[in-house]
Amino acid sequence: MKTKICGITSYIDAMSAIDAGADALGFVFYEKSPRYISPSDAQAIISKLPPFVEKVGLFVNADAQVINSYMQESGCTLAQIHFEAEDALFKQLFVPYIKVIRAKDAQDILAFSDEYRLIDAYCESYGGAGKRLNIEWFNGVDCSKIILAGGLDASNVASLKKYGFYGADVSSGVEISHGKKDAKKVREFIANAH
């Protein structure tokens, strides 16, 4: 199972996640988030990172021009679209992207089943609430293109293996405080996911 450590705000946290074996790092370009980072601050971190690590820019209610601009400025390699966007927006993006499904019920997880997608628990705010999905919704579902997020930590990520998820995404489950990662929790999360 691939792992993404989201809400990166410092070079030290980025490198400790990479050293622990993270496949991807997430940078939150949503100003209302306590984990917000500016594209220029993200670029200062990303420019020093080793190759072969996916750098994911997270967007909420942004238009295509902003997404393209922030992705170019920051050096992120994949846009994570956290809102219900029209097809027209995706057609205007110059960068690879992944859609996020904020699931309210079991039917929601079947959306975009032919695409790789991230599935998170629905909550009024966007991301970082640590709310967990009903894992039973995934019984009998092909999870090979799903990255699961929401309420994950080192103690429960290993229980996901039997479902065959493509990946697991964590933010608050490996933090000391908003935007500050706990290197020990990050290591344990990735080890248990693998």
Order of alpha helices (4+ residues) and beta strands (2+ residues): beta-alpha-beta-alpha-beta-alpha-beta-alpha-beta-beta-beta-beta-beta-beta-alpha
